[in-house]
Amino acid sequence: MQKVFLILAAMLSAFAFTSCSSDDDSTVSLAESAVTLKVDENKQLKASGDVKKWGSENEFIASVS
């Protein structure tokens, strides 16, 4: 029983240490919190902070340039 407990404790410890991430959270701020557009309208948004490349998976909904 003690051997099973030790194996279980070792597995739990390994899982706990490998699941922790040391990545820093990125912060991105937009100048506006909400935008409503009608069909064929455009809006340029300004972002600040740790801005990465932005895109849209569905070009029929939004295009990003």
MARMARLUM-208367 format. One record per residue (C-alpha): x, y, z; residue number from 1; residue in one letter. Coordinates in Angstrom, 2 decimals. Example, Ala and Ser with C-alpha at 12.3 -4.5 7.8 and 13.67 -1.06 7.14 Angstrom:
2
{{12.30, -4.50, 7.80}, 1, "A"}
{{13.67, -1.06, 7.14}, 2, "S"}
//
This chain:
65
{{0.00, 0.00, 0.00}, 1, "M"}
{{2.85, 2.36, 0.82}, 2, "Q"}
{{4.47, 1.67, -2.58}, 3, "K"}
{{1.24, 2.59, -4.37}, 4, "V"}
{{0.99, 5.78, -2.32}, 5, "F"}
{{4.59, 6.76, -3.17}, 6, "L"}
{{4.04, 6.14, -6.88}, 7, "I"}
{{0.82, 8.15, -6.80}, 8, "L"}
{{2.54, 11.00, -4.93}, 9, "A"}
{{5.42, 11.02, -7.43}, 10, "A"}
{{3.02, 11.13, -10.38}, 11, "M"}
{{0.99, 13.93, -8.78}, 12, "L"}
{{4.13, 15.95, -8.07}, 13, "S"}
{{5.39, 15.51, -11.63}, 14, "A"}
{{2.02, 16.59, -13.02}, 15, "F"}
{{1.84, 19.63, -10.74}, 16, "A"}
{{5.30, 20.91, -11.71}, 17, "F"}
{{4.94, 20.30, -15.45}, 18, "T"}
{{1.53, 21.94, -15.72}, 19, "S"}
{{2.78, 25.29, -14.41}, 20, "C"}
{{3.72, 27.77, -17.10}, 21, "S"}
{{6.31, 30.50, -16.77}, 22, "S"}
{{4.94, 32.48, -19.74}, 23, "D"}
{{4.16, 36.09, -18.95}, 24, "D"}
{{0.67, 37.28, -19.77}, 25, "D"}
{{0.52, 39.79, -22.60}, 26, "S"}
{{-1.56, 42.92, -22.31}, 27, "T"}
{{-3.21, 44.53, -25.31}, 28, "V"}
{{-5.47, 47.56, -25.02}, 29, "S"}
{{-7.87, 48.86, -27.64}, 30, "L"}
{{-8.86, 52.51, -27.94}, 31, "A"}
{{-12.56, 51.50, -28.05}, 32, "E"}
{{-14.29, 48.75, -26.09}, 33, "S"}
{{-17.11, 48.16, -28.61}, 34, "A"}
{{-17.73, 48.92, -32.28}, 35, "V"}
{{-20.94, 48.44, -34.26}, 36, "T"}
{{-20.69, 48.38, -38.05}, 37, "L"}
{{-23.25, 48.12, -40.81}, 38, "K"}
{{-22.68, 46.16, -44.01}, 39, "V"}
{{-19.74, 47.53, -46.04}, 40, "D"}
{{-18.65, 49.93, -43.28}, 41, "E"}
{{-15.02, 50.07, -42.18}, 42, "N"}
{{-13.43, 51.00, -38.88}, 43, "K"}
{{-9.80, 51.37, -37.95}, 44, "Q"}
{{-8.99, 50.28, -34.42}, 45, "L"}
{{-5.83, 51.30, -32.59}, 46, "K"}
{{-4.19, 48.82, -30.27}, 47, "A"}
{{-1.38, 49.40, -27.82}, 48, "S"}
{{0.73, 47.06, -25.74}, 49, "G"}
{{2.12, 43.70, -26.78}, 50, "D"}
{{0.41, 43.70, -30.19}, 51, "V"}
{{0.88, 40.58, -32.30}, 52, "K"}
{{-0.38, 39.82, -35.78}, 53, "K"}
{{-4.17, 39.93, -35.87}, 54, "W"}
{{-6.39, 38.15, -38.34}, 55, "G"}
{{-9.78, 36.65, -39.01}, 56, "S"}
{{-10.53, 32.99, -39.60}, 57, "E"}
{{-13.63, 33.93, -41.60}, 58, "N"}
{{-13.12, 36.69, -44.18}, 59, "E"}
{{-16.91, 36.90, -44.71}, 60, "F"}
{{-17.29, 38.15, -41.13}, 61, "I"}
{{-14.21, 40.36, -40.84}, 62, "A"}
{{-11.03, 41.14, -42.70}, 63, "S"}
{{-7.94, 42.45, -41.00}, 64, "V"}
{{-5.27, 44.47, -42.78}, 65, "S"}
//
